[in-house]
Amino acid sequence: MKPIKYLDKSSIDKIKYILCDIDDTITTGGKLTSEAYCALWTLHRKGYSVIPVTGRPAGWCDLIIRQWPVRAVVGENGAFVYYYEGSRIKTFTHPSVAAPETRERLNAVKEACLKGVPGCRVARDQFARIYDLAIDFNEDTPYLGLEAAETIKNICVSMGAEAKVSSIHVNAWFGDYDKVKMTQLFFTEILKETNIKESCIFFGDSPNDEPMFEYFPNSCAVANILPFKESLQHLPAYVTTQEGAEGFAEAVEHILAAD
Protein backbone atom coordinates (compact mmCIF):
# COMPACT_ATOMS: atom_id res chain seq x y z
CA MET A 1 0.00 0.00 0.00
CA LYS A 2 1.36 3.38 -1.05
CA PRO A 3 0.32 6.67 0.53
CA ILE A 4 -2.59 8.22 -1.37
CA LYS A 5 -0.38 11.15 -2.38
CA TYR A 6 1.27 8.79 -4.89
CA LEU A 7 -1.95 8.42 -6.90
CA ASP A 8 -0.78 10.42 -9.92
CA LYS A 9 -2.56 12.95 -12.07
CA SER A 10 -2.59 10.73 -15.16
CA SER A 11 -4.65 8.17 -13.24
CA ILE A 12 -6.87 10.76 -11.60
CA ASP A 13 -7.70 12.34 -14.95
CA LYS A 14 -9.34 9.08 -16.07
CA ILE A 15 -11.53 8.69 -12.97
CA LYS A 16 -15.25 9.36 -13.39
CA TYR A 17 -16.72 7.21 -10.62
CA ILE A 18 -16.03 7.34 -6.88
CA LEU A 19 -17.00 4.02 -5.29
CA CYS A 20 -16.94 3.84 -1.50
CA ASP A 21 -17.86 1.67 1.42
CA ILE A 22 -19.79 3.52 4.14
CA ASP A 23 -19.13 2.32 7.70
CA ASP A 24 -15.69 3.35 8.97
CA THR A 25 -14.77 4.52 5.45
CA ILE A 26 -16.82 7.70 5.21
CA THR A 27 -17.90 7.60 8.85
CA THR A 28 -16.00 8.03 12.10
CA GLY A 29 -17.36 6.53 15.30
CA GLY A 30 -20.51 5.58 13.42
CA LYS A 31 -21.21 9.15 12.25
CA LEU A 32 -21.10 10.63 8.76
CA THR A 33 -18.92 13.65 9.49
CA SER A 34 -19.34 17.09 7.96
CA GLU A 35 -15.94 16.71 6.25
CA ALA A 36 -16.94 13.49 4.51
CA TYR A 37 -20.40 14.70 3.56
CA CYS A 38 -18.96 17.92 2.15
CA ALA A 39 -16.47 15.80 0.20
CA LEU A 40 -19.35 13.82 -1.33
CA TRP A 41 -21.11 17.02 -2.36
CA THR A 42 -17.92 18.53 -3.77
CA LEU A 43 -17.30 15.42 -5.87
CA HIS A 44 -20.89 15.57 -7.11
CA ARG A 45 -20.60 19.24 -8.07
CA LYS A 46 -17.31 18.57 -9.85
CA GLY A 47 -19.04 16.01 -12.07
CA TYR A 48 -17.95 12.75 -10.44
CA SER A 49 -20.54 10.00 -10.00
CA VAL A 50 -20.48 8.80 -6.39
CA ILE A 51 -21.63 5.22 -5.77
CA PRO A 52 -21.58 3.80 -2.23
CA VAL A 53 -20.96 0.03 -2.20
CA THR A 54 -22.11 -1.19 1.18
CA GLY A 55 -23.31 -4.06 3.31
CA ARG A 56 -26.03 -1.87 4.74
CA PRO A 57 -29.68 -2.81 4.17
CA ALA A 58 -32.24 -1.92 1.53
CA GLY A 59 -34.03 0.48 3.86
CA TRP A 60 -30.88 2.51 4.37
CA CYS A 61 -30.09 2.41 0.66
CA ASP A 62 -33.50 3.83 -0.23
CA LEU A 63 -32.76 6.83 1.98
CA ILE A 64 -29.22 7.18 0.61
CA ILE A 65 -30.27 7.23 -3.06
CA ARG A 66 -32.92 9.85 -2.25
CA GLN A 67 -31.03 12.16 0.09
CA TRP A 68 -27.30 11.87 -0.64
CA PRO A 69 -25.53 13.28 -3.72
CA VAL A 70 -25.04 9.85 -5.32
CA ARG A 71 -25.60 8.31 -8.77
CA ALA A 72 -26.40 4.86 -7.36
CA VAL A 73 -25.94 2.69 -4.27
CA VAL A 74 -24.99 -0.99 -4.15
CA GLY A 75 -26.59 -2.58 -1.08
CA GLU A 76 -26.48 -5.71 1.06
CA ASN A 77 -23.02 -6.64 -0.24
CA GLY A 78 -24.14 -6.74 -3.87
CA ALA A 79 -27.68 -8.10 -3.78
CA PHE A 80 -29.10 -5.03 -5.54
CA VAL A 81 -28.42 -1.54 -6.83
CA TYR A 82 -30.72 1.44 -6.49
CA TYR A 83 -29.89 3.95 -9.21
CA TYR A 84 -31.16 6.98 -11.07
CA GLU A 85 -32.42 6.79 -14.63
CA GLY A 86 -33.13 10.41 -15.32
CA SER A 87 -35.17 11.56 -12.31
CA ARG A 88 -36.58 8.09 -11.64
CA ILE A 89 -35.16 5.68 -9.06
CA LYS A 90 -34.87 2.10 -10.35
CA THR A 91 -33.74 -1.24 -8.89
CA PHE A 92 -31.28 -3.69 -10.42
CA THR A 93 -31.18 -7.03 -8.59
CA HIS A 94 -28.40 -9.56 -8.97
CA PRO A 95 -29.70 -12.59 -10.91
CA SER A 96 -28.29 -15.06 -8.38
CA VAL A 97 -30.18 -13.62 -5.41
CA ALA A 98 -31.75 -16.55 -3.60
CA ALA A 99 -35.47 -17.15 -3.46
CA PRO A 100 -37.53 -15.81 -0.52
CA GLU A 101 -37.82 -19.25 1.09
CA THR A 102 -34.11 -19.12 1.93
CA ARG A 103 -35.09 -16.86 4.82
CA GLU A 104 -35.65 -20.08 6.75
CA ARG A 105 -32.07 -21.11 6.01
CA LEU A 106 -30.84 -17.71 7.18
CA ASN A 107 -32.85 -18.12 10.37
CA ALA A 108 -31.01 -21.39 11.00
CA VAL A 109 -27.69 -19.61 10.39
CA LYS A 110 -28.74 -16.88 12.81
CA GLU A 111 -29.56 -19.35 15.58
CA ALA A 112 -26.26 -21.17 15.07
CA CYS A 113 -24.30 -17.90 15.32
CA LEU A 114 -26.12 -16.73 18.44
CA LYS A 115 -25.52 -20.10 20.08
CA GLY A 116 -21.93 -20.48 18.92
CA VAL A 117 -20.64 -17.00 19.80
CA PRO A 118 -21.99 -15.71 23.14
CA GLY A 119 -22.55 -11.96 23.08
CA CYS A 120 -23.11 -11.60 19.37
CA ARG A 121 -26.55 -10.43 18.28
CA VAL A 122 -28.63 -9.69 15.22
CA ALA A 123 -27.79 -6.23 13.89
CA ARG A 124 -30.25 -3.49 14.75
CA ASP A 125 -30.71 -2.71 11.05
CA GLN A 126 -31.88 -6.27 10.26
CA PHE A 127 -35.51 -5.14 10.04
CA ALA A 128 -34.59 -3.10 6.96
CA ARG A 129 -32.89 -6.00 5.12
CA ILE A 130 -34.35 -8.02 2.25
CA TYR A 131 -31.75 -10.61 1.26
CA ASP A 132 -29.14 -11.12 3.96
CA LEU A 133 -28.46 -11.62 7.64
CA ALA A 134 -26.25 -9.24 9.60
CA ILE A 135 -24.71 -10.42 12.87
CA ASP A 136 -23.33 -7.58 14.97
CA PHE A 137 -19.99 -8.15 16.66
CA ASN A 138 -18.66 -4.61 16.86
CA GLU A 139 -21.32 -1.95 16.19
CA ASP A 140 -23.13 -2.00 19.52
CA THR A 141 -21.81 -3.25 22.84
CA PRO A 142 -20.46 -5.68 23.84
CA TYR A 143 -17.58 -5.31 21.36
CA LEU A 144 -16.35 -8.80 20.55
CA GLY A 145 -13.40 -8.23 18.22
CA LEU A 146 -12.10 -9.91 15.08
CA GLU A 147 -11.62 -13.38 16.53
CA ALA A 148 -15.33 -13.58 17.28
CA ALA A 149 -16.10 -12.23 13.80
CA GLU A 150 -14.06 -15.00 12.19
CA THR A 151 -15.87 -17.61 14.28
CA ILE A 152 -19.23 -16.19 13.18
CA LYS A 153 -18.09 -16.21 9.55
CA ASN A 154 -16.95 -19.82 9.80
CA ILE A 155 -20.32 -20.87 11.22
CA CYS A 156 -22.09 -19.17 8.31
CA VAL A 157 -19.84 -20.78 5.71
CA SER A 158 -20.20 -24.22 7.32
CA MET A 159 -23.94 -23.94 6.71
CA GLY A 160 -23.52 -23.16 3.03
CA ALA A 161 -23.86 -19.38 3.17
CA GLU A 162 -21.63 -16.74 1.68
CA ALA A 163 -20.21 -14.58 4.47
CA LYS A 164 -18.08 -11.45 4.74
CA VAL A 165 -16.63 -9.62 7.73
CA SER A 166 -16.99 -5.84 7.85
CA SER A 167 -15.68 -3.58 10.58
CA ILE A 168 -18.95 -4.00 12.50
CA HIS A 169 -20.98 -6.94 11.15
CA VAL A 170 -20.68 -10.38 9.65
CA ASN A 171 -23.04 -10.51 6.68
CA ALA A 172 -24.36 -13.84 5.43
CA TRP A 173 -26.45 -14.65 2.36
CA PHE A 174 -27.27 -17.31 -0.20
CA GLY A 175 -26.37 -16.35 -3.78
CA ASP A 176 -23.33 -16.05 -6.03
CA TYR A 177 -22.64 -12.35 -5.61
CA ASP A 178 -20.49 -9.94 -3.69
CA LYS A 179 -19.57 -6.28 -3.92
CA VAL A 180 -17.30 -6.60 -6.94
CA LYS A 181 -19.49 -9.03 -8.92
CA MET A 182 -22.48 -6.73 -8.63
CA THR A 183 -20.41 -3.64 -9.41
CA GLN A 184 -19.09 -5.27 -12.59
CA LEU A 185 -22.57 -6.38 -13.64
CA PHE A 186 -24.17 -3.00 -12.95
CA PHE A 187 -21.54 -1.11 -14.90
CA THR A 188 -21.81 -3.51 -17.84
CA GLU A 189 -25.57 -4.00 -18.00
CA ILE A 190 -26.91 -0.63 -16.83
CA LEU A 191 -24.23 2.04 -17.19
CA LYS A 192 -22.71 0.47 -20.32
CA GLU A 193 -19.24 1.30 -19.07
CA THR A 194 -16.55 -1.09 -20.28
CA ASN A 195 -13.27 0.24 -18.90
CA ILE A 196 -14.20 0.49 -15.24
CA LYS A 197 -10.74 -0.33 -13.96
CA GLU A 198 -9.55 3.06 -15.20
CA SER A 199 -12.72 5.09 -14.69
CA CYS A 200 -13.29 4.08 -11.04
CA ILE A 201 -11.56 4.45 -7.72
CA PHE A 202 -12.78 2.47 -4.73
CA PHE A 203 -12.47 3.39 -1.05
CA GLY A 204 -12.86 0.83 1.74
CA ASP A 205 -11.69 -0.16 5.20
CA SER A 206 -12.23 -3.84 6.02
CA PRO A 207 -12.14 -7.50 4.83
CA ASN A 208 -15.49 -7.38 3.03
CA ASP A 209 -13.92 -4.81 0.72
CA GLU A 210 -11.16 -7.21 -0.33
CA PRO A 211 -12.81 -8.26 -3.64
CA MET A 212 -12.92 -4.58 -4.61
CA PHE A 213 -9.29 -4.04 -3.54
CA GLU A 214 -8.26 -6.97 -5.72
CA TYR A 215 -10.24 -5.92 -8.78
CA PHE A 216 -9.64 -2.17 -8.96
CA PRO A 217 -6.06 -0.94 -9.60
CA ASN A 218 -7.19 2.39 -8.17
CA SER A 219 -8.26 1.20 -4.73
CA CYS A 220 -7.62 3.01 -1.49
CA ALA A 221 -8.19 2.16 2.15
CA VAL A 222 -8.50 4.57 5.01
CA ALA A 223 -5.88 4.06 7.70
CA ASN A 224 -8.08 1.86 9.90
CA ILE A 225 -7.44 -0.97 7.43
CA LEU A 226 -4.16 -1.61 9.26
CA PRO A 227 -5.52 -4.01 11.95
CA PHE A 228 -6.79 -6.22 9.11
CA LYS A 229 -3.58 -6.07 7.09
CA GLU A 230 -2.22 -9.51 7.99
CA SER A 231 -5.53 -11.25 7.28
CA LEU A 232 -5.96 -9.83 3.76
CA GLN A 233 -4.59 -11.60 0.70
CA HIS A 234 -5.29 -8.58 -1.50
CA LEU A 235 -4.36 -5.17 -0.18
CA PRO A 236 -5.51 -1.87 -1.67
CA ALA A 237 -3.07 0.02 -3.85
CA TYR A 238 -3.19 3.13 -1.67
CA VAL A 239 -3.84 4.09 1.94
CA THR A 240 -4.60 7.37 3.67
CA THR A 241 -2.73 8.74 6.67
CA GLN A 242 -5.98 9.32 8.58
CA GLU A 243 -8.77 6.96 9.59
CA GLY A 244 -12.43 6.84 8.64
CA ALA A 245 -14.17 9.94 7.36
CA GLU A 246 -11.06 12.06 7.82
CA GLY A 247 -9.10 9.65 5.64
CA PHE A 248 -11.77 9.73 2.94
CA ALA A 249 -11.78 13.55 2.98
CA GLU A 250 -7.97 13.47 2.77
CA ALA A 251 -8.10 11.32 -0.37
CA VAL A 252 -10.83 13.41 -2.00
CA GLU A 253 -8.79 16.55 -1.39
CA HIS A 254 -5.86 14.92 -3.20
CA ILE A 255 -8.04 13.91 -6.15
CA LEU A 256 -9.63 17.32 -6.52
CA ALA A 257 -6.26 19.10 -6.26
CA ALA A 258 -5.22 17.34 -9.47
CA ASP A 259 -8.06 18.93 -11.48
WOQUI-V110828 format. One record per pair of residues at least 12 apart in sequence whose C-alpha atoms are under 8 Angstrom apart, sorted by the first residue. I is the first residue (numbers start at 1). J is the second residue. If there is no record, write none. Layout:
BEGIN
I;J
I;J
END
This chain:
BEGIN
1;235
1;236
1;237
1;238
1;239
2;237
2;238
2;239
3;238
3;239
3;240
3;241
4;220
4;238
4;239
4;240
4;251
4;254
5;251
5;254
6;238
7;238
9;258
11;198
12;255
12;258
13;258
13;259
14;198
14;199
15;198
15;199
15;200
15;201
16;47
16;48
16;49
16;199
16;200
17;48
17;49
17;50
17;51
17;199
17;200
17;201
18;48
18;49
18;50
18;51
18;200
18;201
18;202
18;203
19;50
19;51
19;52
19;53
19;200
19;201
19;202
19;203
20;50
20;51
20;52
20;53
20;54
20;202
20;203
20;204
21;52
21;53
21;54
21;203
21;204
21;205
21;209
22;52
22;53
22;54
22;204
23;54
23;167
23;168
24;167
24;205
24;224
24;243
24;244
24;245
25;203
25;204
25;205
25;221
25;222
25;243
25;244
25;245
25;247
25;248
26;244
26;245
26;246
26;247
26;248
27;244
27;245
28;243
28;244
28;245
28;246
32;245
33;245
35;245
35;246
35;249
36;245
36;246
36;248
36;249
39;249
39;252
39;253
40;69
40;70
41;69
43;252
43;256
44;69
44;70
49;70
49;71
50;69
50;70
50;71
50;72
51;70
51;71
51;72
51;73
51;74
52;70
52;72
52;73
52;74
53;73
53;74
53;75
53;77
53;78
53;179
54;73
54;74
54;75
54;76
54;77
54;78
54;179
55;75
55;76
55;77
55;78
55;166
55;171
56;75
56;76
56;77
56;125
57;75
57;76
57;125
57;126
57;128
57;129
57;130
58;75
58;76
58;128
58;129
58;130
59;128
59;129
60;128
61;73
61;74
61;75
61;82
62;82
65;82
65;83
65;89
71;83
71;84
72;84
74;179
74;182
74;183
76;129
76;131
76;132
77;171
77;177
77;178
77;179
78;94
78;177
78;178
78;179
78;180
78;181
78;182
78;183
79;93
79;94
79;97
79;131
79;177
79;178
79;182
80;92
80;93
80;94
80;182
81;93
81;186
92;186
94;177
94;182
96;175
96;176
96;177
97;131
97;174
97;175
97;176
97;177
98;131
98;174
98;175
100;131
102;174
103;131
106;132
106;133
106;172
106;173
109;155
109;156
109;159
110;122
110;133
110;135
112;155
113;135
113;152
113;155
113;156
116;152
116;155
117;148
117;151
117;152
119;137
119;142
119;144
120;135
120;136
120;137
120;142
120;144
121;135
121;136
121;137
122;134
122;135
122;136
123;135
123;136
123;169
131;173
132;171
132;172
132;173
132;174
133;171
133;172
133;173
134;169
134;170
134;171
134;172
135;152
135;169
135;170
135;171
136;168
136;169
136;170
137;149
137;168
137;169
137;170
138;167
138;168
138;169
139;168
139;169
149;165
149;169
149;170
150;165
152;170
153;165
153;170
153;172
156;172
160;174
161;173
161;174
161;175
162;174
162;175
162;176
164;207
164;208
165;206
165;207
165;208
166;206
166;207
166;208
166;209
167;205
167;206
167;207
178;211
179;209
179;211
179;212
180;211
180;212
180;215
197;215
197;216
197;217
197;218
198;217
198;218
200;216
200;218
201;216
201;217
201;218
201;219
201;220
202;216
202;218
202;219
202;220
203;219
203;220
203;221
203;222
203;248
204;219
204;220
204;221
204;222
205;221
205;222
205;223
205;224
205;225
205;244
206;225
206;228
207;228
207;231
207;232
210;232
210;233
210;234
210;235
210;236
211;234
213;234
213;235
213;236
213;237
214;234
214;235
214;236
217;237
218;236
218;237
218;238
219;236
219;237
219;238
220;236
220;237
220;238
220;239
220;240
221;236
221;238
221;239
221;240
222;239
222;240
222;241
222;242
222;243
222;244
222;247
222;248
223;239
223;240
223;241
223;242
223;243
223;244
223;247
224;242
224;243
224;244
END
